[in-house]
Amino acid sequence: MAESWTTSLWSNSIFFAAMLQR
């Protein structure tokens, strides 16, 4: 469960990076 927020943050980071690259 501790990795729940970490995974969410990772997903958010990737999404942001993809948006910036686009």
C-alpha distance matrix in Angstrom:
0.0 3.8 5.3 5.2 8.0 9.5 10.1 11.5 13.6 14.8 15.8 17.6 19.3 20.6 21.8 23.6 25.1 26.3 27.8 29.6 30.9 32.3
3.8 0.0 3.8 5.4 6.7 7.5 9.3 10.9 12.1 13.4 15.2 16.6 17.8 19.5 21.1 22.4 23.8 25.4 27.0 28.3 29.7 31.5
5.3 3.8 0.0 3.8 5.6 5.0 6.0 8.5 9.8 10.3 12.1 14.0 15.0 16.3 18.1 19.7 20.8 22.3 24.1 25.5 26.6 28.4
5.2 5.4 3.8 0.0 3.8 5.5 5.3 6.3 8.7 10.0 10.8 12.4 14.3 15.6 16.6 18.4 20.1 21.3 22.7 24.5 25.9 27.2
8.0 6.7 5.6 3.8 0.0 3.8 5.4 5.0 6.1 8.5 9.8 10.4 12.1 14.2 15.1 16.2 18.1 19.8 20.9 22.3 24.1 25.6
9.5 7.5 5.0 5.5 3.8 0.0 3.8 5.4 5.1 6.1 8.6 9.8 10.4 12.3 14.1 15.2 16.3 18.2 19.8 20.9 22.3 24.2
10.1 9.3 6.0 5.3 5.4 3.8 0.0 3.8 5.4 5.0 6.1 8.5 9.7 10.6 12.2 14.1 15.2 16.4 18.2 19.9 20.9 22.5
11.5 10.9 8.5 6.3 5.0 5.4 3.8 0.0 3.8 5.4 5.1 6.1 8.5 10.0 10.5 12.2 14.2 15.3 16.4 18.3 19.9 21.1
13.6 12.1 9.8 8.7 6.1 5.1 5.4 3.8 0.0 3.8 5.4 5.0 6.0 8.6 9.7 10.4 12.1 14.1 15.2 16.3 18.1 19.8
14.8 13.4 10.3 10.0 8.5 6.1 5.0 5.4 3.8 0.0 3.8 5.4 5.0 6.2 8.5 9.9 10.5 12.2 14.2 15.3 16.3 18.3
15.8 15.2 12.1 10.8 9.8 8.6 6.1 5.1 5.4 3.8 0.0 3.8 5.4 5.2 6.1 8.6 9.9 10.5 12.2 14.2 15.3 16.5
17.6 16.6 14.0 12.4 10.4 9.8 8.5 6.1 5.0 5.4 3.8 0.0 3.8 5.5 5.0 6.1 8.5 9.8 10.5 12.2 14.2 15.3
19.3 17.8 15.0 14.3 12.1 10.4 9.7 8.5 6.0 5.0 5.4 3.8 0.0 3.8 5.4 5.1 6.1 8.5 9.9 10.5 12.2 14.2
20.6 19.5 16.3 15.6 14.2 12.3 10.6 10.0 8.6 6.2 5.2 5.5 3.8 0.0 3.8 5.4 5.0 6.0 8.5 9.8 10.4 12.2
21.8 21.1 18.1 16.6 15.1 14.1 12.2 10.5 9.7 8.5 6.1 5.0 5.4 3.8 0.0 3.8 5.5 5.1 6.2 8.6 9.9 10.6
23.6 22.4 19.7 18.4 16.2 15.2 14.1 12.2 10.4 9.9 8.6 6.1 5.1 5.4 3.8 0.0 3.8 5.4 5.1 6.2 8.6 9.9
25.1 23.8 20.8 20.1 18.1 16.3 15.2 14.2 12.1 10.5 9.9 8.5 6.1 5.0 5.5 3.8 0.0 3.8 5.4 5.1 6.1 8.6
26.3 25.4 22.3 21.3 19.8 18.2 16.4 15.3 14.1 12.2 10.5 9.8 8.5 6.0 5.1 5.4 3.8 0.0 3.8 5.4 5.1 6.1
27.8 27.0 24.1 22.7 20.9 19.8 18.2 16.4 15.2 14.2 12.2 10.5 9.9 8.5 6.2 5.1 5.4 3.8 0.0 3.8 5.5 5.2
29.6 28.3 25.5 24.5 22.3 20.9 19.9 18.3 16.3 15.3 14.2 12.2 10.5 9.8 8.6 6.2 5.1 5.4 3.8 0.0 3.8 5.4
30.9 29.7 26.6 25.9 24.1 22.3 20.9 19.9 18.1 16.3 15.3 14.2 12.2 10.4 9.9 8.6 6.1 5.1 5.5 3.8 0.0 3.8
32.3 31.5 28.4 27.2 25.6 24.2 22.5 21.1 19.8 18.3 16.5 15.3 14.2 12.2 10.6 9.9 8.6 6.1 5.2 5.4 3.8 0.0
